């Protein structure tokens, strides 16, 4: 993989006609060290956010030793690349064959579930050929919690309701070495209070079930910085989570887990696109809804953008984008603020695409090609450089007192 100083140097040297992914290994390494050193528990990377082997190796090299895998393909990928990693199969609905392979062939011992049927499936799949039940399972019951403080909800598909949690927790306790509770507050949680509220629901479930709980997994949702979405410092999230975890009625040796995805990889990648046409305040670019800009199209995510031209004009315009395919749905509303004189032949860098961007790319309509290179400059936004507001002085933070 070639290395360049920054996006402008890529354009000068390559004049690319296809989109180019810019990877920043130093940014991913910095994020990994931040979580491994500051999160008061085990931070396991949610592989679905970006399964790039290069990224997985960077995270491992910088202290991330646990990985949240959601499919048997992800299990095989991480186990093949990182033989000593701890894998946790945290998708609540899994094929029985996938559970069996993960347990018997790849050493996976942690599984999540949200129904009695899934519990029975896991118990059967992990038993010996003689029907002897596994004695070394970590089983985590996923609870449904609110996503009201997050930009993208994850409250409808998975999770047992609080009213039904006690019987499932009691049944699961009978089949595991360590019992856990997990949840997901939704993607891009914009306040630490999202986790406080969820942990209070966990408290109620534990009290009603009267079981010993050994693991609390607060899931993902840790945010990154985007236009119009400036979260409080992550230290504030960690402090509140730790305080409320410590107050739970759980085992004295209970472990705290988390599943950061976006927060570990968003700053890793950006994208260079070429403008093929301008129509008023609409720019036709060579990547879009079926490429790395899926979120920009389907959930109107506003990524940071900048022109890679001379920027001679101080005037700006709010643009929307059309992608390269023949589909009218290949449209990104934005707005994306760029110099007013943007025109065909110009280049744009779109930032913070390390999370879900490259992972969502397809080859629809014959598009989706392009190379990846390494750049050495800073990402367009960062929570880890140390130049953001002191956590104690943030105006958008729940008090830690």
PyMOL commands that set and color helices and strands:
alter all, ss='L'
color gray80, all
select helices_A, chain A and resi 7-14+25-38+47-49+53-61+72-81+96-106+116-125+162-173+193-209+234-246+262-268+294-298+358-360+364-366+391-393
alter helices_A, ss='H'
color red, helices_A
select strands_A, chain A and resi 3-4+20-23+42-46+66-69+86-89+110-113+138-142+150-152+178-182+187-189+215-217+255-258+269-279+282-285+305-307+316-322+331-339+347-350+372-375
alter strands_A, ss='S'
color yellow, strands_A
deselect
rebuild
show_as cartoon
